Amino acid sequence: MEIYQIVLIAIAAAIGAVILFMILRTIFTRPPKSNAKQFTPVEADADKLLEHVSGAIQIPTVSMVEEFVGQDKPFLDFKKYLEKTFPLIHKTASVTVINGYSLVYHFKGNDSSLLPACFLSHQDVVPATPDGWDYPPFSGKITDDGYVYGRGSQDMKGHMFALLEGMEALLKEGKTFSRDVYFCFGHDEEPGTSFEGAPKIVEYFVEKKMKFEFVLDEGGTIMDGKMLGVKGMLAMIGICEKGNSDIEISVKLKGGHASNPKRKTAVGQLGVALAKIQKHPMPTRWTTVTKYTFKEISKRASGPLKFVMVNRDILSPLVKKIFTVASSMTNALVRTTFSPTMLWGSDARNTLPNEVKANINTRIITGETIEDVEKYLRKLLGKGVEVKTVAYTAPTPVGDIKSYAYKSLSDTIDEVFPNTATIPYMFIAASDARFYFPVSDNVFRFGPFLNSLDDQNRIHGINERLHKDQLKTATQFFARFIENTCVKKD
Ligand SMILES: [Zn+2]
């Protein structure tokens, strides 16, 4: 046999072995067995829950920024509404008001060896005008088919009320707590430019040198696996959050009268820079978290999709490519993204500006830093373009999926939502949770709501709504999770 023939056979054998390995690995990847415990959910009257949320929606707690600065009456009314709606909670917990409007509820436990638990929600909502809504956004209209319509029904008064209702139900059953439980309701999550709520609550805890076993905020929800070609339901738990920064890029070139422009103008050069950013996004990368996401989803996948997911490490370049083109959402999971959001130029139609600027809202993937991003942009755009970061929060640390808190969360999901897999993932938006790292290593983002794509699209949009069945299960979820993690066992 010729030497080249031996080499060819060896290569073929190696490829064959790898393919066999990939096939076997696919076959032996299976969903874990559920070991859900039987339990009796707390009593929850769905219609009553819906009415309570309707009342909450009717108090327009729009974040107090821009034209809403100083409009605090809704927040004061909202506090009173909570007191009226949840009598047992207000009898049991001490309530501390932070910075005028943020609320911290403290339920005392009797085992001081356990770190306290912390549940977050925000009271504020984004503004809404009635245009395009089937019912006015602050009407809290309840429809015959069991929905409550209105701003905040999903984001996030529904979540907050499910938490409160769950707690109220436990107190009604006479439950007491092993560990201390805190509910923290900030008042300025939505604008992203105001830091008067959650950050002040965290300062309050830091001053008291407090640490929490875990912090749970909004973030991932439950989605039908079909959306990803997977059987069953997927409970998405945000275990980290991308960094969020605003980077200004600017070009300075002497302007003047628009009747005799130079060949290169500041606006033209800024346009070139923006086109470069669009054409050359930052390179893709796998983060540990995205690897976890893949690993867990692959256990539920089938057919060719399962083959690709299980063998993601070997097929990495192909999978990354698929992610970048499949959707803007999957693209955001594998890279730092640039969104040009604002432009500043001349004040007059017939004047060439001396300086033009664009704001690039940048979401930084776990593992990269603002310095990496600035370096990339400077190299890409060259000398004539100035790059300056004007606001910045770093990607958050990653919560531990082997922790007691994550495991309890996962077990409770298994109990309350049968046939639902828990999937850890990187949250690509921002939440109040990002401020809580100084007080806990285990900060997770999960709302116990089964959400379709249609539901998702209504958040911050028109016809935001919530169904009474969603509210009921969410209430039972929170009650069960608190019971599993914080209630004294007899
Ligand atoms: Zn929210």
Residues whose N, C-alpha, C, O or C-beta is under 5 A from the ligand:
A	BS01	ZN	D155 M156
